[in-house]
Amino acid sequence: MAKATKKQALGRGLSALLKDPDNDIRSVEDKNANQVVGNMIELDIAAIEVNPYQPRTNFNEEALQELAASIRELGVIQPITVRKVGFDKYQLVSGERRFRASKMVGLATIPAYIRIANDQEVLEMALVENIQRQDLDPIEVALTYQRLIDEIDLTQEKLSKRVGKKRSTITNYLRLLKLDPIIQTGMRDGFLSMGHGRALVNVEKKSDQLDIYENILTQKLSVRDTELLVRSLKEPSTSSVKNTEKEELPKFARKGIKDLTSYFSARVDVSLRKNGSGKLIIPFSSEEEFARLKKLIKGDS
């Protein structure tokens, strides 16, 4: 406890140093910079502004309330990180949830680490720190990767080394940004997983993406079901028209194939005879898939 008290007292002493205009610290070369940069300091919350480069846009209100309740009881356990942008003026680099929750509780000061960084360095720190969080949705991760590539001018190879992720992982996330915006919103809201998104991104037409997305929601399709449905759309039916003229399938059959393919999440083949009669063929690849198709045909709930 004595050690913690000493650390807090040190933080308050450094805070007083920062309020001395004759010792204003603007770079790591300035006098007393080594005493301030990298040390934990108690800063006035009113002197801190939010980071305009913050990649995170969603802050769950309920989770913030829970964090605020914890801070009210225990205080801020992990300091935030800020950069100095002027005399007694700071900007968040990381820790916006802690900052927001502390303001909700009504704290006047907050423990913070001070960094000296330019705009690009702050953006990169915020983006990389954002990727390390565990509660990001796939689209938020993808957007963060894209910003690092666009704004920090990183290649996927360099980005892979910078964030400690395989290049293939980064590529898979970035491909999600090709999805229709409605589907991206659905992923952000938790209506479908990254696995669903990775299957849907293989569908070229946005209208087809949306049709499958609707089926995922209404039929509660698994990732495997979605993959089968996407495959059936990408691999045209091998339907044969068994008549002497090899005529194109009539409109009712083409529409029926599309509707049935969507319903069964599987390829549907149609074979027509010259007299108008024919067969529906629904291939399956496993006992489990057969059971699923049978359940749909019987209409079991």
WOSULQUI-V642103 format. One record per pair of residues at least 6 apart in sequence whose C-alpha atoms are under 8 Angstrom apart, sorted by the first residue. I is the first residue (numbers start at 1). GAP is how many residues later the second one is. Records with the same first field share a line. If there is no record, write none. Layout:
BEGIN
I->GAP / GAP
END
This chain:
BEGIN
7->33
8->33 / 34
10->31
11->28 / 29 / 30 / 31 / 100
12->29 / 30
14->21 / 22 / 27 / 28
15->26 / 27 / 28
17->6
18->6 / 7 / 69 / 70
19->68 / 69
21->66
23->8 / 9
24->63
25->6 / 7 / 8 / 62
26->58 / 59 / 60 / 90
27->6 / 89
28->6 / 9 / 88
36->78
37->76 / 77 / 78 / 79
38->75 / 76 / 77
39->74 / 75
40->39 / 71 / 72 / 73 / 74
41->70 / 71 / 72 / 73
42->67 / 68 / 69 / 70
43->66 / 67 / 68 / 69
44->64 / 65 / 66
45->54 / 58 / 62 / 63 / 64 / 65
46->62
47->41 / 42 / 43
48->34 / 41 / 42 / 43 / 44
49->40 / 41 / 42 / 43
50->41 / 42 / 46
51->40 / 41 / 42
53->69 / 70 / 73
54->39 / 69 / 72 / 73
55->71 / 72 / 75 / 89
56->74 / 84
59->38
64->33 / 36 / 37
65->36
67->31 / 34
68->30 / 33 / 34 / 36 / 37
69->36
71->6 / 30 / 31 / 34
72->33
76->22 / 26 / 34 / 35
78->33
79->16 / 31 / 32 / 33 / 34
80->12 / 13 / 14 / 15 / 16 / 18 / 19 / 30 / 31 / 32 / 33
81->11 / 12 / 13 / 14 / 31 / 32 / 33 / 34
82->8 / 9 / 10 / 11 / 12 / 30 / 31 / 32 / 33
83->7 / 8 / 9 / 10 / 31 / 32 / 33 / 34 / 39
84->6 / 7 / 30 / 31 / 32 / 33
85->6
93->29 / 32 / 33
94->32 / 35
99->11
102->8
120->32
124->24 / 28
127->17 / 18 / 20 / 21
128->35
130->14
131->10 / 13 / 32
137->50 / 51 / 53
138->35 / 49 / 50 / 56
139->34 / 37 / 38 / 45 / 48 / 49
140->48
141->32
142->28 / 31 / 32 / 34 / 35
143->31 / 34
145->14 / 25 / 29
146->28
148->6 / 11
149->6 / 7 / 10
156->11 / 14 / 15
157->10
159->8
160->6 / 7 / 10
172->26
175->23 / 26
176->8 / 21 / 22 / 25
177->7
178->23
179->18 / 21 / 22 / 27 / 30
180->26 / 29 / 30
182->28
183->27 / 30
186->6
187->6 / 7 / 10
191->26
192->24
195->28
196->26 / 27 / 30 / 31
199->24 / 27 / 28 / 31
200->9 / 12 / 13 / 26 / 27 / 30
201->8
202->28
203->6 / 27 / 31
212->14 / 17 / 18 / 50
215->6 / 47 / 48
216->6 / 10
225->40 / 41
226->39
228->37 / 38 / 39
229->32 / 33 / 35 / 36 / 37 / 38
231->36
232->29 / 33 / 34 / 35 / 36
233->34
237->30 / 31 / 32
238->31
239->30 / 31 / 32
240->30 / 31 / 32
241->6 / 7 / 8 / 29 / 30 / 31 / 32
242->29 / 30 / 31 / 32
243->29 / 30 / 31
244->30
253->17
257->11 / 12 / 13
260->8
261->6 / 7
264->29 / 32
266->16 / 17 / 18
267->15 / 16
268->12 / 13 / 14 / 15
269->11 / 12 / 13
270->8 / 9 / 10 / 11
271->7 / 8 / 9 / 10
272->6 / 7
284->6
295->6
END
